[in-house]
Amino acid sequence: MCGIAGYFGMPKTSLPDRVLLQRMIGAISHRGPDEQGLHVDGNIGLVHARLSIIDPAAGKQPMCNIDQTVWLIFNGEIFNYIELRRDLIARGYVFRTNSDTEVLLHLYEEKGLDCVEDLNGDFAFVVWDSRRNRLMLARDRMGVRPLHYTYHGGCLYFASEVKALLQVPGVKAELDPIALDQTFTFWFPLAPRTAFKDIFELRPGHILTATPERTSVRAYWRLAYPDANDQGAWAGRSEASIAGELRELLFDATHIRLRSDVPVGAYLSGGLDSSIISAVTKHIKPDRLRTFSVTFESDEFDESSYQQEMVQALGTRHDQIQCRTADIARFFPDVIRHTERPILRTAPAPLFALSDLVHRKGFKVVLTGEGADEVFAGYDIFKEAKLRRFCASQPDSRRRPLLFRRLYPYLPQLKNQSHSYLAAFFGGDGAALDDPLYSHLPRMRTTAGTKVFLSADLRHELADYDALADMRDGLPDDFTRWHPLCQAQYLETTHLLPAYILSSQGDRVSMAHSVEGRYPFLDHRLVEFAARIPPKMKIRALREKHILRESIKDLLPKDIGNRTKQPYRAPDSQCFTGPGAPDYVDNTLSRYEIEDAGYFEADAVQKLKNKCRRSQAVGTRDNMAFVGIVSTQLWHRIFADRAYRIETDISPGEAA
């Protein structure tokens, strides 16, 4: 894992090229504290901050081939590098290191842009090919590792994080109103849009190529599902055979993600997914496993009893950190500094604290269970959509809506709602069954309710914009031919997963403390295999992730293996309104700062703040709105207001 940055073109700044690159990489040095390197030649500048995991003694970057015509900077891991290296040696390539970086370099020499097709890994990399005068940017299929870019003064700039791009004189941090609208609808901006106007992210599974004449972006991979009525090779296959093949894939995906020259630990939340990964890891490497978890004060969020059950079952050496409500508010500005976008939940903050614990214990790599819910239909939203469709077949039934009480057992306030409320919330949204966003409309409409707090000027600017229509327009042509469950999975896997789960709750908060997360469930072979599994094997009645549970049922204690999904959550508005809340909360929500930023209505924000302070039946919408407003105001203070204004003078140390 590393941080990468650079430019293609001739920077029109008063800074010397090397000073510019040093400033860019310095802004993201947390991604690679072990060493730095840069390469400047004509119209190309590359810089790298390394977190050494594979071949720590070698593998320094930027790395070049023998005749120095191809240069590479690389963030991430190529997990099948051993097999690729063997093939490249057979073709005559000579290696100077044992790093996966050199494997990628020679693979590019061998296959050019098509090298991405052979990679099994989490990566973002940049290749400068001086022979073709061509730059290549690439990002992994699932969007685990970030890569951003912008154009300024006729020059293309790129970096792992936006902070590095903001070191370029003249590149401004300005909030994109459409991105804010999307965030207050989906929880995230729709890629390639970011929170920053005119700064973009490369989409997962895409490559960008640039020459002096033109720049283009294309997909090299996308998630797809079979037509609803096409079972193909799956016809006649038994559940047992599918579960067996799934198990083999999961074991191999975990095995190659244990390749490292430094110790590898695992997150253990107490839920099914992290328990599976920890159990599989223990089976592959019987040596004592090191596990890490976060706990909470409130029983509503805490899963420590399940964590301890798995620790005892596996015999791991375990470390945990309790994240108190006050801690979340204390960490939150740093979280926003690293997520680089407004967020509607505080959930990234405890994971920020957890990665700090991992770092302090001397670990650079952890395996986690993210991705299983998307790939194997584990979220309640999938069961909810199934029930909504079921109830829609008999809209006058009084009994069918009662099934909704079986959803969200971890939300007692929802279970206690009246029959009429549940029927209206889940079944009476008026959505057409053939709406491609049908499965997610209740969530999106609830979230979009937070936009009532936007300022009049911003609402006027967004009057003709429809975020839902924007998302619909970006769906693939064959989307409507997929089973409804597959449609819902696609929305989660291609949007929420890379844009929030793997970003704000993943890479950004773990790499803030130089910790690399690895995700066996997101091995693209496993993802493609799971996409073809019949939907009835993913959700059996209301049992989520049925086929996954069957494939590993001998590895877990029964109550863990049969445990109903409880998504990871953390306290929200109460973190900022209770005793001991930090001063920045009142400051960022003051009438002066609200009106100065211009994103929200000051009177409405004051009413919301007072309501949350009095704990007057604060529901989901108000919680999201409060966190969203606080995070947006912090984003403005950190990036757009003053902290990242670029000075063009050169310090004596930089000049040297």
C-alpha positions as CSV (number, residue, x, y, z in Angstrom):
1,M,0.0,0.0,0.0
2,C,1.2,3.4,-0.9
3,G,0.4,6.9,-2.0
4,I,1.0,8.0,-5.6
5,A,0.8,11.4,-7.4
6,G,2.2,13.2,-10.4
7,Y,1.5,15.2,-13.5
8,F,1.5,14.8,-17.3
9,G,2.2,18.0,-19.2
10,M,4.1,21.2,-18.3
11,P,3.0,22.6,-15.0
12,K,2.4,26.4,-15.2
13,T,3.4,27.2,-11.7
14,S,6.2,29.1,-10.0
15,L,7.2,26.0,-8.1
16,P,10.1,23.9,-9.4
17,D,8.8,20.5,-10.6
18,R,10.5,18.6,-7.8
19,V,9.1,20.9,-5.1
20,L,5.6,20.6,-6.5
21,L,5.9,16.8,-6.4
22,Q,7.3,16.9,-2.9
23,R,4.4,19.0,-1.7
24,M,1.9,16.6,-3.4
25,I,3.3,13.5,-1.8
26,G,3.8,15.2,1.5
27,A,0.1,15.8,1.7
28,I,-0.6,12.1,1.6
29,S,2.6,10.8,3.3
30,H,0.4,8.9,5.8
31,R,-0.3,6.4,3.0
32,G,3.4,5.5,2.8
33,P,5.6,6.5,5.7
34,D,8.5,4.0,4.9
35,E,10.2,5.8,2.0
36,Q,9.6,8.3,-0.9
37,G,10.9,8.5,-4.4
38,L,10.2,10.7,-7.5
39,H,11.0,10.8,-11.2
40,V,10.9,13.9,-13.4
41,D,11.6,13.9,-17.1
42,G,10.3,16.5,-19.5
43,N,6.5,16.6,-19.3
44,I,6.2,13.8,-16.8
45,G,6.5,13.8,-13.0
46,L,5.9,10.8,-10.8
47,V,6.2,10.6,-7.0
48,H,5.6,7.8,-4.6
49,A,5.2,7.2,-0.8
50,R,5.8,3.6,0.2
51,L,4.2,1.4,2.8
52,S,6.5,-1.6,2.4
53,I,4.7,-4.9,2.6
54,I,6.1,-7.1,-0.2
55,D,9.9,-7.3,-0.5
56,P,10.5,-4.4,2.0
57,A,14.3,-4.3,1.1
58,A,13.7,-3.7,-2.6
59,G,10.8,-2.6,-4.7
60,K,11.5,1.2,-4.4
61,Q,9.3,3.3,-6.6
62,P,9.0,4.9,-9.1
63,M,10.3,1.7,-10.8
64,C,11.6,1.5,-14.3
65,N,12.5,-1.2,-16.8
66,I,16.0,-1.9,-17.9
67,D,16.2,0.8,-20.6
68,Q,14.2,3.3,-18.5
69,T,11.6,3.7,-21.1
70,V,8.7,2.6,-18.9
71,W,8.1,4.0,-15.4
72,L,5.6,2.8,-12.8
73,I,4.1,4.1,-9.5
74,F,1.7,1.7,-7.8
75,N,-0.6,1.7,-4.9
76,G,-2.0,-1.6,-3.6
77,E,-1.2,-5.3,-4.0
78,I,-1.2,-7.8,-6.9
79,F,-2.2,-11.0,-5.0
80,N,-1.4,-13.4,-7.9
81,Y,2.0,-11.9,-8.5
82,I,3.8,-15.2,-7.8
83,E,1.9,-17.0,-10.6
84,L,2.4,-14.0,-12.9
85,R,6.1,-13.8,-12.1
86,R,6.5,-17.5,-13.0
87,D,4.9,-17.0,-16.4
88,L,7.0,-13.9,-17.1
89,I,10.2,-15.7,-16.3
90,A,9.2,-18.4,-18.7
91,R,8.9,-15.7,-21.3
92,G,12.4,-14.5,-20.7
93,Y,11.9,-11.6,-18.3
94,V,14.7,-11.1,-15.7
95,F,13.7,-9.8,-12.2
96,R,15.8,-7.6,-10.0
97,T,13.4,-7.8,-7.0
98,N,10.8,-10.0,-5.4
99,S,8.2,-7.3,-5.5
100,D,4.8,-7.4,-7.1
101,T,5.6,-4.0,-8.4
102,E,8.2,-5.4,-10.8
103,V,5.8,-8.1,-11.9
104,L,3.3,-5.4,-12.9
105,L,6.0,-3.4,-14.7
106,H,7.0,-6.4,-16.8
107,L,3.4,-7.5,-17.4
108,Y,2.8,-4.0,-18.9
109,E,5.8,-4.5,-21.1
110,E,4.4,-7.8,-22.2
111,K,0.7,-6.9,-22.7
112,G,0.5,-3.1,-22.6
113,L,-2.9,-1.7,-21.6
114,D,-4.3,-5.3,-21.5
115,C,-2.1,-6.1,-18.5
116,V,-5.1,-5.3,-16.2
117,E,-6.9,-8.3,-17.5
118,D,-4.5,-10.7,-15.7
119,L,-4.4,-8.9,-12.4
120,N,-6.0,-10.3,-9.2
121,G,-5.6,-7.5,-6.8
122,D,-6.5,-4.2,-5.2
123,F,-4.7,-1.5,-7.1
124,A,-4.3,2.0,-8.5
125,F,-1.3,2.5,-10.7
126,V,0.2,4.9,-13.2
127,V,2.5,3.8,-16.1
128,W,4.5,6.3,-18.1
129,D,5.5,4.8,-21.5
130,S,8.0,7.1,-23.1
131,R,8.2,5.0,-26.2
132,R,4.6,5.7,-27.0
133,N,4.6,9.1,-25.2
134,R,1.5,7.7,-23.3
135,L,0.3,7.8,-19.7
136,M,-1.9,5.0,-18.3
137,L,-3.9,5.3,-15.1
138,A,-5.8,2.1,-13.9
139,R,-8.0,1.2,-10.9
140,D,-9.0,-2.2,-9.6
141,R,-12.3,-3.8,-10.5
142,M,-14.1,-3.3,-7.2
143,G,-12.8,0.1,-6.4
144,V,-10.7,-0.8,-3.3
145,R,-7.9,1.7,-4.0
146,P,-8.6,5.4,-4.9
147,L,-7.3,7.4,-7.8
148,H,-8.2,11.0,-8.6
149,Y,-7.3,13.4,-11.3
150,T,-7.9,17.0,-12.5
151,Y,-6.9,19.3,-15.3
152,H,-5.3,22.7,-14.7
153,G,-3.3,25.0,-17.0
154,G,-3.3,22.4,-19.8
155,C,-1.7,19.8,-17.4
156,L,-3.2,16.5,-16.1
157,Y,-2.6,16.0,-12.4
158,F,-3.3,12.7,-10.6
159,A,-3.1,11.4,-7.0
160,S,-4.4,8.8,-4.6
161,E,-6.2,11.5,-2.6
162,V,-7.5,14.9,-3.4
163,K,-5.3,16.5,-0.7
164,A,-2.3,16.0,-3.0
165,L,-4.1,17.7,-6.0
166,L,-4.8,20.7,-3.8
167,Q,-1.1,21.3,-3.4
168,V,-1.0,22.4,-7.1
169,P,-1.2,26.2,-7.1
170,G,-4.4,27.3,-8.7
171,V,-6.4,24.1,-8.1
172,K,-9.2,25.2,-5.8
173,A,-11.3,23.3,-3.3
174,E,-14.8,24.2,-4.2
175,L,-17.9,22.1,-3.3
176,D,-19.8,20.6,-6.2
177,P,-23.5,21.3,-5.6
178,I,-24.5,18.3,-7.6
179,A,-22.2,16.1,-5.6
180,L,-23.8,17.4,-2.4
181,D,-27.2,16.7,-3.7
182,Q,-26.1,13.2,-4.6
183,T,-24.6,12.7,-1.2
184,F,-27.8,13.8,0.5
185,T,-29.6,11.2,-1.7
186,F,-27.3,8.2,-2.0
187,W,-24.7,8.9,0.8
188,F,-22.0,9.5,-1.9
189,P,-21.4,11.3,-5.2
190,L,-21.8,9.3,-8.4
191,A,-18.4,8.6,-9.8
192,P,-16.5,10.1,-11.6
193,R,-17.8,13.1,-9.7
194,T,-16.3,13.9,-6.3
195,A,-17.2,16.4,-3.6
196,F,-14.8,18.8,-5.3
197,K,-15.9,20.7,-8.4
198,D,-13.7,19.8,-11.4
199,I,-11.8,17.1,-9.5
200,F,-12.7,13.5,-10.6
201,E,-12.1,9.9,-9.5
202,L,-11.3,7.2,-11.9
203,R,-14.1,4.7,-11.8
204,P,-13.5,1.1,-10.6
205,G,-12.6,-1.2,-13.4
206,H,-11.5,1.7,-15.7
207,I,-8.3,2.9,-17.3
208,L,-7.4,6.4,-18.4
209,T,-4.9,6.9,-21.2
210,A,-3.4,10.3,-22.1
211,T,-1.1,11.4,-24.9
212,P,-0.2,15.0,-25.8
213,E,-3.1,14.9,-28.3
214,R,-6.0,13.3,-26.3
215,T,-7.2,11.7,-23.1
216,S,-9.7,8.9,-22.9
217,V,-11.3,6.7,-20.3
218,R,-12.7,3.2,-20.8
219,A,-14.0,0.3,-18.8
220,Y,-12.0,-3.0,-18.8
221,W,-14.4,-4.8,-16.5
222,R,-17.9,-4.5,-15.2
223,L,-20.2,-6.5,-12.9
224,A,-22.9,-8.4,-14.8
225,Y,-25.6,-10.9,-14.0
226,P,-27.3,-13.5,-16.2
227,D,-30.7,-12.9,-17.6
228,A,-33.4,-13.8,-15.1
229,N,-34.6,-16.7,-17.2
230,D,-31.2,-18.0,-18.2
231,Q,-29.7,-20.5,-15.8
232,G,-27.1,-21.7,-18.3
233,A,-24.5,-24.0,-16.8
234,W,-26.2,-23.7,-13.4
235,A,-29.2,-25.8,-14.5
236,G,-29.2,-29.1,-12.7
237,R,-26.4,-28.2,-10.3
238,S,-27.0,-29.1,-6.7
239,E,-26.7,-26.7,-3.9
240,A,-24.0,-28.8,-2.4
241,S,-21.8,-28.6,-5.5
242,I,-22.2,-24.9,-5.7
243,A,-21.4,-24.5,-2.0
244,G,-18.3,-26.6,-2.4
245,E,-17.0,-24.6,-5.3
246,L,-17.7,-21.4,-3.4
247,R,-15.8,-22.7,-0.5
248,E,-12.7,-23.5,-2.7
249,L,-12.8,-20.0,-4.2
250,L,-13.1,-18.4,-0.8
251,F,-10.2,-20.4,0.6
252,D,-8.0,-19.5,-2.3
253,A,-9.0,-15.8,-2.2
254,T,-8.0,-15.7,1.4
255,H,-4.8,-17.7,0.9
256,I,-3.4,-15.3,-1.7
257,R,-4.4,-12.3,0.4
258,L,-2.1,-13.7,3.2
259,R,0.9,-13.2,1.0
260,S,3.0,-10.6,2.8
261,D,6.5,-10.1,4.1
262,V,5.0,-8.5,7.2
263,P,2.5,-9.9,9.7
264,V,-1.2,-10.0,8.7
265,G,-4.0,-9.6,11.2
266,A,-7.8,-9.6,10.9
267,Y,-10.7,-7.5,11.9
268,L,-13.3,-9.4,14.0
269,S,-16.6,-7.6,14.4
270,G,-18.5,-10.5,15.8
271,G,-20.7,-10.7,12.7
272,L,-20.8,-13.5,10.2
273,D,-18.5,-12.1,7.5
274,S,-15.5,-11.2,9.6
275,S,-15.9,-14.4,11.6
276,I,-15.8,-16.4,8.3
277,I,-12.6,-14.7,7.2
278,S,-10.9,-15.2,10.6
279,A,-11.9,-18.8,10.6
280,V,-10.7,-19.5,7.1
281,T,-7.4,-17.7,7.9
282,K,-7.0,-19.8,11.0
283,H,-7.6,-22.9,8.9
284,I,-5.0,-21.9,6.3
285,K,-2.4,-20.7,8.8
286,P,-2.9,-22.6,12.1
287,D,-0.4,-20.3,13.8
288,R,-2.0,-18.1,16.4
289,L,-4.0,-15.4,14.6
290,R,-4.0,-11.8,15.7
291,T,-7.5,-10.2,15.7
292,F,-8.7,-6.7,16.3
293,S,-12.1,-5.2,17.1
294,V,-14.0,-2.1,18.2
295,T,-16.6,-2.1,21.0
296,F,-19.2,0.5,22.1
297,E,-20.7,1.7,25.4
298,S,-24.2,1.2,24.2
299,D,-25.7,-2.3,23.8
300,E,-27.5,-1.1,20.7
301,F,-24.2,-1.0,18.8
302,D,-21.9,-3.2,20.8
303,E,-21.1,-6.8,19.6
304,S,-18.3,-7.6,22.0
305,S,-20.0,-10.8,23.3
306,Y,-19.9,-12.3,19.8
307,Q,-16.4,-11.1,19.3
308,Q,-15.3,-12.9,22.4
309,E,-17.1,-16.0,21.4
310,M,-15.1,-16.1,18.1
311,V,-11.8,-15.3,20.0
312,Q,-12.4,-18.3,22.2
313,A,-13.4,-20.6,19.3
314,L,-10.4,-19.7,17.2
315,G,-7.9,-19.1,20.0
316,T,-6.7,-15.8,18.6
317,R,-4.6,-13.2,20.3
318,H,-7.1,-10.4,20.5
319,D,-6.9,-6.6,20.9
320,Q,-9.9,-4.3,21.1
321,I,-10.6,-0.6,21.6
322,Q,-13.8,0.9,23.1
323,C,-15.0,3.8,21.1
324,R,-17.0,6.1,23.4
325,T,-19.6,8.5,22.1
326,A,-17.4,11.4,23.0
327,D,-14.5,9.9,21.1
328,I,-16.5,9.9,17.9
329,A,-17.0,13.6,18.0
330,R,-13.4,14.1,18.9
331,F,-12.1,12.0,15.9
332,F,-14.7,13.4,13.5
333,P,-12.7,16.4,12.0
334,D,-9.8,14.1,11.3
335,V,-12.2,11.6,9.7
336,I,-13.5,14.2,7.4
337,R,-10.0,15.4,6.6
338,H,-9.3,11.8,5.4
339,T,-12.6,10.9,3.7
340,E,-12.5,14.3,1.9
341,R,-16.3,14.4,1.5
342,P,-19.4,15.0,3.6
343,I,-20.8,11.9,5.1
344,L,-24.2,11.1,6.7
345,R,-23.1,8.6,9.3
346,T,-20.4,8.6,12.0
347,A,-19.6,4.9,11.3
348,P,-16.1,5.7,9.8
349,A,-14.9,7.3,13.1
350,P,-14.7,4.1,15.2
351,L,-12.9,2.4,12.3
352,F,-10.5,5.3,12.2
353,A,-9.8,4.5,15.9
354,L,-9.5,0.8,15.2
355,S,-6.9,1.3,12.5
356,D,-4.9,3.4,14.9
357,L,-5.0,0.5,17.4
358,V,-3.7,-1.9,14.6
359,H,-0.9,0.6,13.7
360,R,0.1,0.9,17.4
361,K,0.3,-2.8,17.7
362,G,2.8,-2.9,14.8
363,F,0.6,-4.3,12.0
364,K,0.4,-3.0,8.5
365,V,-2.1,-5.4,7.0
366,V,-5.5,-6.7,8.1
367,L,-8.1,-9.0,6.4
368,T,-11.7,-7.9,6.7
369,G,-15.1,-9.2,5.8
370,E,-16.4,-6.3,3.7
371,G,-18.1,-7.3,0.4
372,A,-20.0,-10.4,1.6
373,D,-23.2,-8.5,2.1
374,E,-23.2,-7.1,-1.4
375,V,-21.9,-10.2,-3.1
376,F,-24.2,-12.7,-1.3
377,A,-27.2,-10.5,-0.6
378,G,-26.8,-10.0,3.1
379,Y,-28.3,-6.6,3.7
380,D,-31.8,-6.2,5.0
381,I,-32.6,-4.0,2.0
382,F,-32.5,-7.2,-0.2
383,K,-35.1,-8.9,2.0
384,E,-37.1,-5.8,2.3
385,A,-37.4,-5.4,-1.5
386,K,-38.4,-9.1,-1.7
387,L,-41.2,-8.5,0.9
388,R,-42.3,-5.3,-0.8
389,R,-42.7,-7.1,-4.1
390,F,-44.5,-10.0,-2.3
391,C,-46.9,-7.6,-0.5
392,A,-47.5,-5.6,-3.7
393,S,-49.0,-8.7,-5.3
394,Q,-51.9,-8.4,-2.7
395,P,-52.0,-4.7,-1.8
396,D,-55.2,-5.1,0.3
397,S,-53.9,-7.8,2.5
398,R,-53.7,-7.0,6.2
399,R,-51.4,-9.8,7.1
400,R,-48.7,-9.6,4.6
401,P,-47.3,-6.2,5.8
402,L,-46.9,-7.7,9.2
403,L,-43.9,-9.6,7.8
404,F,-42.0,-6.3,7.8
405,R,-41.8,-6.6,11.6
406,R,-39.3,-9.4,10.9
407,L,-36.9,-7.0,9.3
408,Y,-34.4,-4.8,11.1
409,P,-34.5,-6.5,14.5
410,Y,-31.7,-4.2,15.6
411,L,-34.0,-1.1,15.2
412,P,-36.6,-1.5,18.0
413,Q,-38.1,2.0,17.2
414,L,-39.1,0.7,13.8
415,K,-40.5,-2.6,15.1
416,N,-42.7,-0.6,17.5
417,Q,-44.3,1.4,14.8
418,S,-48.0,0.8,13.9
419,H,-49.2,-1.6,11.3
420,S,-50.4,1.3,9.2
421,Y,-47.0,3.0,9.4
422,L,-45.1,-0.1,8.3
423,A,-47.5,-0.7,5.5
424,A,-47.1,2.9,4.3
425,F,-43.4,3.0,4.7
426,F,-42.5,-0.3,3.0
427,G,-45.4,-0.9,0.7
428,G,-47.0,2.4,0.0
429,D,-44.3,4.3,-1.7
430,G,-46.0,4.3,-5.0
431,A,-43.0,3.0,-6.8
432,A,-43.6,1.1,-10.0
433,L,-42.4,-2.5,-9.7
434,D,-40.4,-2.0,-13.0
435,D,-38.6,1.1,-11.7
436,P,-34.9,0.1,-11.9
437,L,-34.3,1.7,-8.5
438,Y,-37.4,0.0,-6.9
439,S,-35.3,-1.9,-4.3
440,H,-33.6,1.3,-3.0
441,L,-36.3,3.9,-3.3
442,P,-37.4,3.9,0.3
443,R,-33.8,4.4,1.5
444,M,-33.1,7.0,-1.1
445,R,-36.3,9.0,-0.4
446,T,-35.7,8.9,3.3
447,T,-32.1,10.2,2.8
448,A,-33.3,12.8,0.3
449,G,-35.5,14.2,3.0
450,T,-32.4,15.7,4.5
451,K,-32.2,18.2,1.5
452,V,-34.9,20.2,3.2
453,F,-32.0,21.9,5.1
454,L,-30.2,23.1,2.0
455,S,-30.1,26.8,1.5
456,A,-32.6,28.5,-0.8
457,D,-29.8,29.5,-3.2
458,L,-28.5,26.0,-3.4
459,R,-32.0,24.6,-3.9
460,H,-32.6,27.1,-6.7
461,E,-29.3,26.1,-8.3
462,L,-30.4,22.4,-8.1
463,A,-34.0,22.9,-9.2
464,D,-33.6,21.2,-12.5
465,Y,-31.4,18.4,-11.3
466,D,-32.8,14.9,-10.5
467,A,-30.3,12.6,-8.8
468,L,-32.5,9.5,-9.2
469,A,-32.7,10.1,-12.9
470,D,-29.0,10.6,-13.1
471,M,-28.4,7.2,-11.5
472,R,-31.0,5.5,-13.7
473,D,-29.3,6.9,-16.8
474,G,-26.0,5.3,-15.8
475,L,-27.4,1.7,-15.5
476,P,-26.2,-0.9,-18.1
477,D,-28.5,-1.7,-21.0
478,D,-29.1,-5.3,-19.8
479,F,-30.0,-4.2,-16.3
480,T,-33.8,-4.7,-16.8
481,R,-33.3,-8.3,-17.9
482,W,-31.8,-9.3,-14.5
483,H,-33.6,-10.9,-11.6
484,P,-34.8,-8.2,-9.1
485,L,-32.4,-9.4,-6.5
486,C,-29.5,-9.1,-8.9
487,Q,-30.6,-5.5,-9.8
488,A,-30.5,-4.6,-6.1
489,Q,-27.1,-6.3,-5.7
490,Y,-25.8,-4.3,-8.6
491,L,-26.8,-1.0,-7.1
492,E,-25.1,-1.9,-3.8
493,T,-22.0,-3.4,-5.3
494,T,-21.2,-0.8,-8.0
495,H,-22.2,2.3,-6.0
496,L,-22.4,2.1,-2.2
497,L,-19.6,-0.4,-1.9
498,P,-16.8,1.5,-3.6
499,A,-18.1,5.0,-2.9
500,Y,-18.7,4.6,0.8
501,I,-18.0,1.2,2.3
502,L,-14.5,0.8,0.7
503,S,-13.8,4.5,0.8
504,S,-15.1,6.4,3.8
505,Q,-15.3,3.3,6.0
506,G,-12.4,1.5,4.3
507,D,-9.2,2.8,2.6
508,R,-9.4,6.3,3.9
509,V,-9.7,5.6,7.6
510,S,-7.3,2.6,7.5
511,M,-4.6,4.3,5.5
512,A,-4.9,7.4,7.7
513,H,-2.9,5.2,10.0
514,S,-0.9,3.4,7.3
515,V,-2.9,0.1,7.6
516,E,-3.8,-1.8,4.5
517,G,-7.2,-3.6,4.4
518,R,-7.6,-6.7,2.3
519,Y,-11.0,-8.1,1.2
520,P,-11.2,-11.8,0.3
521,F,-14.9,-11.6,-0.5
522,L,-14.0,-9.0,-3.2
523,D,-11.7,-11.3,-5.2
524,H,-13.1,-10.8,-8.7
525,R,-13.3,-14.5,-9.3
526,L,-15.5,-14.9,-6.3
527,V,-17.6,-11.9,-7.3
528,E,-18.2,-13.2,-10.8
529,F,-19.0,-16.7,-9.5
530,A,-21.5,-15.3,-6.9
531,A,-23.2,-13.2,-9.6
532,R,-24.2,-16.4,-11.4
533,I,-25.5,-18.2,-8.3
534,P,-29.4,-18.5,-8.5
535,P,-31.0,-15.8,-6.3
536,K,-33.0,-18.4,-4.4
537,M,-29.7,-19.8,-3.0
538,K,-28.7,-16.4,-1.7
539,I,-31.9,-15.6,0.1
540,R,-33.8,-18.7,1.2
541,A,-37.1,-17.5,2.5
542,L,-35.8,-14.6,4.7
543,R,-32.4,-16.3,5.5
544,E,-29.8,-14.0,4.0
545,K,-26.5,-15.3,2.5
546,H,-27.9,-18.9,2.6
547,I,-25.3,-20.4,0.2
548,L,-22.4,-18.7,2.0
549,R,-23.5,-20.0,5.3
550,E,-23.9,-23.5,3.9
551,S,-20.4,-23.4,2.4
552,I,-18.6,-22.8,5.7
553,K,-21.1,-24.1,8.4
554,D,-18.5,-26.5,9.8
555,L,-16.0,-23.6,10.6
556,L,-18.1,-21.5,13.0
557,P,-20.0,-21.8,16.3
558,K,-23.7,-22.5,15.4
559,D,-25.0,-19.2,16.9
560,I,-22.4,-17.2,14.9
561,G,-23.1,-19.2,11.7
562,N,-26.9,-18.7,12.1
563,R,-26.8,-15.2,13.4
564,T,-29.1,-12.7,11.6
565,K,-27.4,-9.8,9.9
566,Q,-26.7,-6.8,12.2
567,P,-25.0,-4.1,10.1
568,Y,-22.2,-2.2,11.6
569,R,-23.5,1.1,13.1
570,A,-22.3,3.8,15.5
571,P,-24.1,6.5,17.5
572,D,-24.9,9.6,15.3
573,S,-26.2,13.0,16.4
574,Q,-25.9,12.2,20.1
575,C,-22.1,12.2,19.7
576,F,-22.2,16.0,19.0
577,T,-24.9,17.1,21.4
578,G,-24.3,15.3,24.6
579,P,-22.1,16.4,27.6
580,G,-18.5,17.1,26.7
581,A,-19.2,17.8,23.0
582,P,-16.2,19.6,21.5
583,D,-16.3,23.4,20.8
584,Y,-16.1,22.9,17.0
585,V,-19.7,21.7,16.9
586,D,-21.2,25.0,18.0
587,N,-18.7,26.9,15.9
588,T,-19.3,25.0,12.7
589,L,-23.1,25.2,13.2
590,S,-23.1,28.8,14.2
591,R,-25.3,31.1,12.2
592,Y,-22.2,33.0,11.0
593,E,-20.4,29.9,9.6
594,I,-23.6,28.4,8.2
595,E,-24.4,31.6,6.3
596,D,-20.8,32.2,5.3
597,A,-20.5,28.7,3.7
598,G,-23.9,29.1,2.1
599,Y,-24.9,25.4,1.8
600,F,-27.7,25.3,4.4
601,E,-30.5,27.4,5.9
602,A,-29.3,28.8,9.2
603,D,-32.7,28.9,10.9
604,A,-33.4,25.3,10.0
605,V,-30.0,24.2,11.2
606,Q,-30.5,25.9,14.6
607,K,-33.9,24.2,15.0
608,L,-32.4,20.8,14.2
609,K,-29.5,21.4,16.6
610,N,-31.9,22.3,19.4
611,K,-34.1,19.3,18.6
612,C,-31.1,16.9,18.7
613,R,-29.9,18.4,22.0
614,R,-33.3,17.9,23.6
615,S,-33.3,14.3,22.1
616,Q,-36.9,14.9,20.9
617,A,-37.6,11.7,19.0
618,V,-34.7,12.1,16.7
619,G,-35.3,9.7,13.8
620,T,-33.2,8.4,11.0
621,R,-33.7,11.5,8.8
622,D,-32.7,14.0,11.5
623,N,-29.7,11.9,12.4
624,M,-28.5,11.8,8.9
625,A,-29.2,15.5,8.3
626,F,-27.3,16.5,11.5
627,V,-24.2,14.4,10.7
628,G,-24.4,15.5,7.1
629,I,-24.5,19.2,8.0
630,V,-21.7,18.9,10.6
631,S,-19.5,17.0,8.1
632,T,-20.2,19.4,5.2
633,Q,-19.3,22.4,7.4
634,L,-16.2,20.6,8.6
635,W,-15.3,19.8,4.9
636,H,-15.7,23.5,4.1
637,R,-13.6,24.6,7.0
638,I,-10.8,22.0,6.3
639,F,-10.6,22.3,2.5
640,A,-12.5,25.3,1.0
641,D,-12.2,28.0,3.7
642,R,-8.6,28.4,4.6
643,A,-6.6,25.3,5.6
644,Y,-5.6,24.2,2.1
645,R,-5.0,27.6,0.3
646,I,-1.7,27.1,-1.5
647,E,1.2,29.5,-1.0
648,T,3.5,29.7,-4.0
649,D,6.6,30.8,-2.0
650,I,9.3,28.2,-1.5
651,S,10.8,27.5,1.9
652,P,14.6,27.2,2.2
653,G,14.2,23.5,2.9
654,E,12.2,22.9,-0.3
655,A,14.6,25.0,-2.4
656,A,17.5,22.8,-1.2
